[in-house]
Structures are given as C-alpha cells and as structure tokens.
Amino acid sequence: MLGTIVNVIAIISGCIIGLIIKGGLSEKVSNTIMNGLSLCVIYIGISGSLKGNNPLLIIISIALGALIGEIIDIDEWLKRLGDFLQAKFKNNNNSSFSEGFVSSSLLFCVGAMAIVGSLESGLQGKHDILFAKSILDGIGSIIFASSLGVGVLFSSISVLVYQGSITLGASFLKGILIDTVVSNMTAVGSLLIIGLGLNMLGVTKIKVANLLPAVFIPIVYSFFI
C-alpha cells in the first residue's frame, strides 16, 4: 500500500499548492509542463516494456485484449460514466466542486499506470510505477486545483479506494503468479503506458481503456502451460 499512500499524499499536496496559487499558472505554462510529463510517461512505458520475456505472448495479449476491450467497449462505458456524473452535478450549486472531483478522479484512476503500478506493488512489493505516477498526479493536481478548485482534493479518496483495492487483491494472488507471469503483465501494461503518453502529447488517439484486458491475458496463459 506504500505506493498508493504516497500517491494520495502527492495529490493532496499538489491540490494545496494549486489552491494557493489559484489562477497563477498560464495555459502556456500548464501545457508545457504536461508535455514534459508526457515524455516521462513514455520513458516509463519503454523501460517497463523491456521486462517481458515472451514477445509472442505480448503480441497475442494485446490482440486478444483489444478484441475483448472493444467488445465490452470499456472506453465508451467510461465516457458514459463521466457524462452521467457531469450531468448529475450539472445543476448543483457547487458544480465547480463536482466538476473538479469527477474530472480529476477519472484522470488519476483510469489509466494503465494505476492498474499496472498497483499490481506490481501488491505482487512484488515494488512501487516504482506508483512513485512515478505520484509525481505526475501531484503536478497534475496543482494544475487542476488551480482552475477547478477544492473538489480535486477529494479525488484522493477515489485513488485510495481504487488503487488500494487492486494492490490488496494482487497481494492475495502472490502465491499463484510466478515471476515470468508478472514480467509479461508488466511488459503488456507498459505498452499501454506508452500509448497513454502518446495520447497525452496529442500524437495519437489510442483507446487505451479498451486495451486494459490485455494486462490479464498472461494470467490466463499461465494456466495452459
């Protein structure tokens, strides 16, 4: 849970800073910072993708994961959830609070880094991805809080529940998942992280959410070898 706790603290700290300097960051500065962070995300993805030891399995995982993800259309469900929550709070007198909470919760929770980092934290006791995510989320929360207000602060609760659940769940599977399976899961997830970074730069519009099932294909494969 250390990685998730650090992540939560980073978001809270970033929000406090953002609220203090509210309106002090120009759009130009915010965009440049986010572009730099996007490059860091790509670097993290490339580093993790090299940990896989079965390229064929990784390719199959991505292909099957994409098929499953598109059939379920995870990306569309997430968009509908966002639209529902936005509409839910649309007429609320404290709409700024609600918008900040909803937008930042989706940003911080919906992504490959949250899932892969939490799995790695629970299975291997390594928190590198979540620590890196903490820096990204911390800086992102400064930008969000400076424009959307205190509602962003409460997204830390969403992160704690979401990532904490994945980490604790993964820890119970530690005896079942061998190192090779975890390595391949990390490699697949890291490819999604690269896609996320490219999306953040505006280079691509990859539906990363629809590729998330790919991360779990190596687990299924392990039962057949």
Stockholm file with secondary structure:
# STOCKHOLM 1.0

chainA/1-225         MLGTIVNVIAIISGCIIGLIIKGGLSEKVSNTIMNGLSLCVIYIGISGSLKGNNPLLIIISIALGALIGEIIDIDEWLKRLGDFLQAKFKNNNNSSFSEGFVSSSLLFCVGAMAIVGSLESGLQGKHDILFAKSILDGIGSIIFASSLGVGVLFSSISVLVYQGSITLGASFLKGILIDTVVSNMTAVGSLLIIGLGLNMLGVTKIKVANLLPAVFIPIVYSFFI
#=GR chainA/1-225 SS CHHHHHHHHHHHHHHHHHHHTTTCSCHHHHHHHHHHHHHHHHHHHHHHHTTCSCHHHHHHHHHHHHHHHHHHTHHHHHHHHHHHHHHHTTTCTTHHHHHHHHHHHHHHHSSHHHHHHHHHHHHHCCCHHHHHHHHHHHHHHHHHHHHHCGGGGGHHHHHHHHHHHHHHHHHHTTTTSCHHHHHHHHHHHHHHHHHHHHHHHTSCCCCGGGGGGGGGHHHHHHTTC
#=GC SS_cons         CHHHHHHHHHHHHHHHHHHHTTTCSCHHHHHHHHHHHHHHHHHHHHHHHTTCSCHHHHHHHHHHHHHHHHHHTHHHHHHHHHHHHHHHTTTCTTHHHHHHHHHHHHHHHSSHHHHHHHHHHHHHCCCHHHHHHHHHHHHHHHHHHHHHCGGGGGHHHHHHHHHHHHHHHHHHTTTTSCHHHHHHHHHHHHHHHHHHHHHHHTSCCCCGGGGGGGGGHHHHHHTTC
//
